[in-house]
């Protein structure tokens, strides 16, 4: 068993960069990746999104996958980010330690299904597209990522809406601490699709301009796509290599308040944050920065903000939402934002909350508006809150 769990590798791809260095460069330049949709034909193409500006074929080349095996856009984004994380962790022999993969997604291969569904329904053509349709299942992407990494000891797929990849990281840490695995590649991946765009549009929570988290005039979120993975390692597995950060706290709660809306009192978020700090034995005053879930919707920002004030009182630490850069990447957001949280620790950074102008009337705090450099970052709290009240918080510590 391992008492401690370290992050030794990072991998990410999103609208602001095809890897971690380019993502960090965009964050430092305050450069958002949210813009015009290019890769999907839809009546909602006028809505701004955080899209990876590569075609699916270009992603296949970048991922280096076999041409004869079907891969959805979700698979490819995950493979690219997971490979980067493993390389960043300087892992050359995946079998040296008992290694698992826990990958999260909310839509799986939906984008591929949409492209082939009409032909699949045509009996004269359906056989030609059967393998493509099979890639729809969420666990398919986990299998393809595992194949690309050579991981066989343990595979798991998490799908708890927008808290999915944070829960993947949480589960990975628990498996390591209980001695079941020595190393876990954990995170998540999701691609844009008509299904998600139409679904969120039906909920009337998509902003027709750039999202404004924690702004009194916020009108909704911008959807995004991408993948983010971290390599978690035990004390033994991480010996002799750079430990980028330590995962010292985590909690998942569910207030089951509503199918899609967060509770107005922020009960689930309050419990997740409180239990995370309790597990880590860290006082609220010790938290250096909060990477908020911060979607920009009316209900979510109020619920999360209320929960934060319940925990931190009048002394809320610097807080921002990085979804203003990437868009809301759904099941991938916790993985991508875990990468950003570790980057904040390693580089002494607090990222800005772009597009903000008017403080929320219900909250006393306002988000951090400037890029803060050379900060002493000891603990970063990262929140991910999903549909159905499934809420997760992670706490990363400087090593």
Protein Blocks (a to p, Z undefined) as FASTA:
>chain_A
ZZbdcdfbdcdddfkbcbfklmmmmmmnopafbdcdfkbccfklmpccdddfbdfklmmm
mnopafkbccdfklmmmmmmmmmmmmmnopablklpccddddddfklmmlmmmmmmmmmm
mmklmmmmmmmmmmmpmklmmmmmmmmnopakbccdddehjllmmmmmmmmmmmmmnopa
fbdcddddddddfklmmmmmmnopacfbdcdehiakbgbdcddedddddddddfklmgoi
acfbdcfbdcdddehlafkbccfklmmmmmmmmmmmmmnopafklpmbdcdfklopaklm
mmmmmmmmmmnommcccdddfklmnopnhjmmmmmmmmmmmmmmmnopacddehiabdcf
kbmbdcdfbdcehiacfbdcdddddehhiacddddddZZ
